[in-house]
């Protein structure tokens, strides 16, 4: 069964987050544990979980490189989540992070055309990152 447009967008934003987070050698630093991982070996972890927020699920500011351990079990057991929160506060500031939490129950209605436009944007950004990373 083909992937939905939303699923394609989620896959693309996660790839883009990993690529944008990579240094010139292709390595990312996990936002939770600070471990260095090649961008192809890590996840694009959502700060506000994608399943709990249609509002934030496809926003670039919500998706950052995470090692698979932190994005998987680590987020469920709290330590990675608290480190991710501290990283977000350091990067964006407390007010922005608090606003993200307040907005996580908002609904963002997107239509097929919106997903297609967003997917085209993500693909263009990924193309630029591929050129940068070689």
N, C-alpha and C positions, 0 to 999 in steps of 0.2 A: 504494500500500500504506500503511495507517495506521501512524503511529509507535508504537513500543512504549512501554509505560509508563516504562521506564528512559530512553528517548530524550526523552520528554516531561518527565521530571524533570530531566534534564541541561539541556534548553533553559530550563526554568523557573528553575533555580538560577543559570544564567549571566545571565539577565535580571535576577533579583533582586539579584545581586552588583553589576551595573552600576547599577541604580536606587539601591540602598543607598549605593553609593559616590559618588553624585552630590550636588553642593551644591544649594542652593535654585534655582539657575539651570539646573540639569540637567547640569552639567559634572563629569566625573570626572578624577582625576589617575591616569595610568598608574602602576602600582606599580613598573614596571621603569625607565622613562625619564623619568617625572614630567611627560610631555606632558599638557596639558589637552585633553580630548575630550568631546563631548556623549555622554551615556550611550547614546543610540541608535546612535552611530557607533563604539563600542568593543566589545571582547569581554569575556566573563567568563572570565578565564584561570585555569586550575588550576595551583596550585603543584606538587602531586604530580600528574603527568599522569593524566587520567581513564582512559586506556587501560591504564595499568600498575597501577592500584589501585582495586579495587571498594570497598575500605575507606574511602578518602578522597574518591572521586569525587562523592559527593552531600553532603558536609559543607560547611556555609557557611564555616567557617574556612579552607577550602582554595581558595576561588574569589573572586577579586578583579578589579577593573577593570584591563584592559590594552588599550593601543592595538593595532590590528590588526597593525602591524609587529612589535611585541615578542612578541605571542602567536603569530604565525606563524613567520617566519624567525628572529626574534631568539631564541626559545627553543631553536631547533635549533643555533644557532651560539654559544651560551654567554653572551654579554654580558647579554642580558635575563634569563637564568636566574640569573646571579650577582647581578644587581641585585634581582631578585625575592626571592632568598634573604636578602639584606641587609635588605630591607624587612620580610620576615617575622620575622627575628630582632629587629629594632627594635620591631616591633609586639607579638609574642608572647613573645620571649625565646628564647635558644639552646636551653634544655632542651625546650621544646615543639616547636621545629622539628626537633631531633634525634629526638624521639619520633615525629614524623610520618614521618621517614625510616625509622626502625626498623619502624614499623607498615605501611609501604606494601605489603608482601607479604601482609599478613593478608587473609583473605577474609571479606567480610560477605555472608552469605546473606540475600537479600531475596526475599520472596514478592510476588505481585500485590497483596495487601492492603496490604503495607508500602509499595509504590510508590504505590498510590492514596492512602493517608494522607499520605505525604510530598508528593505532588503537590497535594493539597488545602491543606496547610500553606503550600507555596510560593505557590500562587495567592492565598491570603489575605494573605500578606506583600506580594505584588506589588500587590494592590488597595490596601493601605495606602500603599505607596510612590507609586502613581499619584495618590492623593489629596494626598499631600505635594508632589509635583512639579507637580501641576496639569494 
